[in-house]
Amino acid sequence: MLEGKPVGLAHFLFHRSCWHQNSICYLQDLFADPNVRGQGIGRALIEAVYARANTEKAEEVYWMTQDFNANARKLYDRIADKTPFIIYQKTF
């Protein structure tokens, strides 16, 4: 909220993983109103997800982004570790 107006959202979910004893958290969607980008909204939303994941004792928070999403990746590079994974999918 900025001046009483919603300016962003984050959708996330917890799920099990064969690699972790506790659940992990997937940040499925992150959005900040283009008019307020660069003012810390995205960072605040991710930090809120981190806090919730910590409360739930999740072992990690992860998300995906497009390789050409340069502006968002500047933030992501500061607050998380980029992994070497490549995603494959089959759409039906």
C-alpha positions as CSV (number, residue, x, y, z in Angstrom):
1,M,0.0,0.0,0.0
2,L,1.2,3.5,-0.9
3,E,-0.9,6.3,0.4
4,G,-3.7,3.8,1.1
5,K,-3.7,2.5,-2.5
6,P,-2.5,-1.1,-3.4
7,V,0.5,-0.9,-5.7
8,G,1.7,-4.4,-5.9
9,L,1.1,-8.1,-5.2
10,A,2.9,-11.4,-4.7
11,H,1.4,-14.8,-5.2
12,F,3.3,-17.6,-3.5
13,L,2.7,-21.2,-2.3
14,F,4.4,-23.8,-0.1
15,H,5.1,-27.3,-1.3
16,R,7.1,-30.4,-0.5
17,S,10.4,-31.2,-2.2
18,C,12.3,-34.4,-2.4
19,W,15.5,-32.4,-1.7
20,H,14.4,-30.8,1.6
21,Q,13.0,-32.1,4.8
22,N,10.6,-29.1,5.2
23,S,8.4,-27.4,2.6
24,I,9.8,-24.8,0.2
25,C,8.2,-21.6,-1.0
26,Y,7.5,-20.8,-4.7
27,L,7.0,-17.1,-5.5
28,Q,4.7,-17.6,-8.4
29,D,4.0,-14.0,-9.4
30,L,5.3,-10.6,-8.4
31,F,3.9,-7.3,-9.7
32,A,4.5,-3.7,-8.9
33,D,2.5,-0.9,-10.5
34,P,4.7,0.5,-13.3
35,N,4.1,4.0,-11.9
36,V,5.9,3.2,-8.6
37,R,8.6,0.8,-9.8
38,G,12.1,1.6,-8.5
39,Q,10.6,2.8,-5.1
40,G,11.2,-0.5,-3.2
41,I,7.8,-2.1,-3.8
42,G,9.2,-5.3,-5.3
43,R,11.8,-5.7,-2.6
44,A,9.3,-5.1,0.1
45,L,7.0,-7.8,-1.4
46,I,9.8,-10.3,-1.7
47,E,11.0,-9.5,1.9
48,A,7.4,-10.2,3.1
49,V,7.4,-13.5,1.3
50,Y,10.8,-14.3,2.9
51,A,9.3,-13.4,6.3
52,R,6.3,-15.7,5.8
53,A,8.5,-18.5,4.6
54,N,10.7,-18.1,7.7
55,T,7.6,-18.2,9.9
56,E,6.4,-21.4,8.1
57,K,9.9,-22.9,8.5
58,A,10.3,-23.3,4.7
59,E,13.9,-24.1,3.7
60,E,14.0,-21.8,0.7
61,V,12.1,-19.4,-1.4
62,Y,12.5,-19.6,-5.2
63,W,11.1,-18.1,-8.4
64,M,11.7,-17.8,-12.1
65,T,12.0,-14.9,-14.4
66,Q,12.7,-14.3,-18.0
67,D,16.3,-13.9,-19.0
68,F,15.5,-10.5,-20.7
69,N,13.8,-9.1,-17.6
70,A,16.8,-6.9,-16.9
71,N,15.2,-4.4,-14.5
72,A,13.7,-7.0,-12.2
73,R,16.9,-9.1,-12.4
74,K,18.9,-6.1,-11.0
75,L,16.8,-6.4,-7.8
76,Y,16.8,-10.3,-7.8
77,D,20.6,-10.3,-8.1
78,R,20.9,-8.2,-4.9
79,I,18.5,-10.2,-2.7
80,A,18.8,-13.9,-3.9
81,D,21.2,-16.3,-5.5
82,K,20.9,-17.1,-9.2
83,T,20.9,-20.8,-9.9
84,P,22.4,-22.6,-12.9
85,F,19.1,-24.5,-13.7
86,I,17.5,-24.4,-17.1
87,I,13.7,-25.1,-17.3
88,Y,12.2,-27.6,-19.7
89,Q,8.5,-27.9,-20.2
90,K,5.9,-29.5,-22.4
91,T,2.7,-27.6,-22.9
92,F,-0.5,-29.3,-23.9
